[in-house]
Amino acid sequence: MQHHQARAGSTGRPEQRVSESVALTELGWVVMDDAHGLASCLAMVAVRQLTPAYPLGSHLDGRGRLQLGGCDALELAAEFGTPAYIVSEDDLRARARAFANAFAAHTDRFRVHFASKAFACTAVARLFREEGIGIDVASGGELAMALKAGFSGPEIELHGNAKTEAELTQAMRAEVGVVVVDNLDEARLLQRLLVEQDRCQRVQLRIAPGVSPDTHPSISTGGPNTKFGLNLEDAARALELLAGERRIDVEGLHFHIGSQILELAPFRAALERVTAALGTDFAVWNLGGGLGVAYGPDEEPPSIEDYAAAKVQMVEELCGPGKTIVDEPGRALTANSTVTLYTVQSVKENVATWVGVDGGMSDNLRPMLYGARYEVEVADRFGGQSACIVTGKHCESGDVLVRDALLDDPRPGDVLVTPATGAYGFSMANTYNGQPRPPVVFVSEGDARLVVRRETHEDLFTRDV
Ligand SMILES: Cc1ncc(COP(=O)(O)O)c(C=O)c1O
């Protein structure tokens, strides 16, 4: 592990909470030591407000340079190279605690599971394990990662709409707590394996409640025509069948209606439909994840506290008292913890101004998959006004990271920052065009440590035979 000291000069900022904007506007006198430590200068500096897209504790220092977890963004770029995912460890911990505390404020019957697909990185999973929350996995690979991170089988839930026999066998060997059964073919396969191995398994049945929240179709998962789970009629039949299987213990129902959901009403609508069709006679209600996050100033997601309170209240009201609630946040735990740093390689005028950086669709596929929008800034010159298109380096015209960027006179060598890349960035990273995947660097209290090294060209060939 690589360590690095880059403690930033403190401007004495007030402490910030998970639900608050990351940096308050500060206007004041800032003391800056010169390079030789001999003299100080006093400067009147107006520090811009960062949006809530940035990790907790981020701010611009007196020189207008972005500070992350007490480390200077430009120094991080110089030390670890770009592109790089910079993750605020404290931000991840704060959000894990916020979820646990928010549910605990209303019930002692709850389980919070990190949806590991959002940031399938061993160090991230290990951190959440330290914070005492569980984990859900959606493949054999994520299961292996969860075990490597130190989770025990019972702390793990297995998802997937097309689980293979190998994955179910692996899950049983690991003695996972819950298998979320997606369909009847899987139930039959699971039953056969349980007989062969002479064991029992707790399961939840995944339901497609027929509710589509207001989010991109690619991340809407609970509508009537979805690849996930069983519709309400088939679910009723499946529950009858499963009731006769003594090795399968259906502890409850599961539905996850989608991701980046910015209002709470669809969760309730889904639960109303499910309880109306299937009753309330289940001990466990797993309402999935889905809480949206701020990718910029325009999104205003419900707070973690309001989200948890609403979920507990709706389960109590619609399902009755004494039920256990399971929640599976992914995006809301990880997105805002992370920024990606890039270096500008080229700036050219082809009708528009095109700013080419050293990453792109290999480290952040979301803009290309479903038009996700990101903020972008020059890491030491926030608040520019030059309209430009920030594009990746890949051989696809669609490899555009930010279409409507406003940057301060970008030049080759500038470090750019896109905040809120912690969810589904690292997990969906790929090696298109032979691009090695970026490192993951944890920052906290002025210390930076590498938790995933940059991929090398040799790594690209490790599977050649
Ligand atoms: C079953 C399930 N649970 C939880 C999640 C996490 O969702 P989010 O990242 O929106 O919280 C997902 C995401 O796809 C999912 O499929």
The ligand as an SDF file (V2000), in Angstrom:
LIG
                    3D

 16 16  0  0  0  0  0  0  0  0999 V2000
  -31.5840   -5.8170   -6.3670 C   0  0  0  0  0  0  0  0  0  0  0  0
  -30.9120   -4.5150   -6.2390 C   0  0  0  0  0  0  0  0  0  0  0  0
  -30.7540   -3.9830   -5.0140 N   0  0  0  0  0  0  0  0  0  0  0  0
  -30.1290   -2.8000   -4.8440 C   0  0  0  0  0  0  0  0  0  0  0  0
  -29.6240   -2.1090   -5.9140 C   0  0  0  0  0  0  0  0  0  0  0  0
  -28.9130   -0.8090   -5.6530 C   0  0  0  0  0  0  0  0  0  0  0  0
  -29.5910    0.2370   -6.2120 O   0  0  0  0  0  0  0  0  0  0  0  0
  -29.1000    1.7330   -5.9640 P   0  0  0  0  0  0  0  0  0  0  0  0
  -27.6860    1.7810   -6.3780 O   0  0  0  0  0  0  0  0  0  0  0  0
  -29.9810    2.5450   -6.8090 O   0  0  0  0  0  0  0  0  0  0  0  0
  -29.2920    2.0010   -4.5190 O   0  0  0  0  0  0  0  0  0  0  0  0
  -29.7680   -2.6170   -7.1920 C   0  0  0  0  0  0  0  0  0  0  0  0
  -29.2470   -1.8800   -8.3510 C   0  0  0  0  0  0  0  0  0  0  0  0
  -29.3920   -2.1770   -9.4710 O   0  0  0  0  0  0  0  0  0  0  0  0
  -30.4370   -3.8590   -7.3700 C   0  0  0  0  0  0  0  0  0  0  0  0
  -30.5840   -4.3940   -8.5760 O   0  0  0  0  0  0  0  0  0  0  0  0
  1  2  1  0
  2  3  1  0
  2 15  2  0
  3  4  2  0
  4  5  1  0
  5  6  1  0
  5 12  2  0
  6  7  1  0
  7  8  1  0
  8  9  2  0
  8 10  1  0
  8 11  1  0
 12 13  1  0
 12 15  1  0
 13 14  2  0
 15 16  1  0
M  END
$$$$
